[in-house]
Amino acid sequence: MQQSDSNSVAPAGAAETSPLMIGIIAISLPVSLLALAAGGGSVVVLVLAVLAMVVVGGCTLAFVLRLASDDGTQVE
């Protein structure tokens, strides 16, 4: 008899919505840093915002390339 832990099962639709939620949070970080730099006029925060944008862009590109790659695991 196989026992399953009910806490280990993700809710329905979590696999589809988790990349979207992660993307929204990742994009909001540089935007909030830009707003903070614009309000306070700090160059250090502006540099951090630009670096955060580059990191988020790189992660997004890596994620899209991984989705688009053909690794041969398709079922025919």
C-alpha positions in Angstrom: 0.0 0.0 0.0 1.4 3.3 -1.0 1.0 6.3 1.3 1.1 9.8 0.0 1.8 12.9 2.0 -0.9 15.4 1.3 1.5 18.3 2.0 3.9 17.3 -0.8 1.3 17.8 -3.5 1.2 21.2 -5.2 -2.1 22.9 -5.8 -3.7 22.6 -9.2 -2.1 25.0 -11.7 0.9 25.7 -9.6 3.3 24.5 -12.3 1.8 26.9 -14.8 1.5 29.9 -12.5 4.8 29.7 -10.6 7.0 31.1 -13.5 4.6 34.0 -13.8 4.7 34.7 -10.1 8.5 34.5 -10.0 8.7 36.8 -13.0 6.5 39.4 -11.5 8.5 39.4 -8.3 11.8 39.5 -10.2 10.7 42.5 -12.3 9.3 44.4 -9.4 12.7 44.4 -7.6 14.5 46.6 -10.2 11.4 48.7 -10.7 11.2 49.4 -6.9 14.9 50.2 -6.8 14.5 52.6 -9.7 11.6 54.3 -7.9 13.7 54.6 -4.7 16.6 56.1 -6.7 14.3 58.6 -8.4 12.9 59.6 -5.1 16.1 59.8 -3.1 18.5 60.7 -5.9 21.1 58.1 -4.8 23.5 57.0 -7.5 24.3 53.8 -5.6 20.7 52.7 -5.6 20.5 53.5 -9.3 23.6 51.4 -10.0 22.0 48.5 -8.0 18.8 48.9 -10.0 20.7 48.6 -13.3 22.6 45.6 -12.1 19.3 44.0 -10.9 17.8 44.6 -14.4 20.8 42.9 -16.0 20.5 39.9 -13.7 16.7 39.6 -14.2 17.1 39.9 -17.9 19.8 37.2 -17.9 17.7 34.9 -15.8 14.7 35.4 -18.1 16.8 34.7 -21.1 18.1 31.5 -19.6 14.6 30.4 -18.6 13.3 31.1 -22.1 16.2 29.3 -23.8 15.6 26.3 -21.5 12.0 26.2 -22.5 12.8 26.5 -26.1 15.5 23.9 -26.2 14.9 20.6 -27.8 16.4 18.0 -25.4 14.7 15.0 -27.0 12.3 14.2 -24.2 9.1 14.7 -26.2 6.7 11.9 -26.4 5.5 11.1 -29.9 
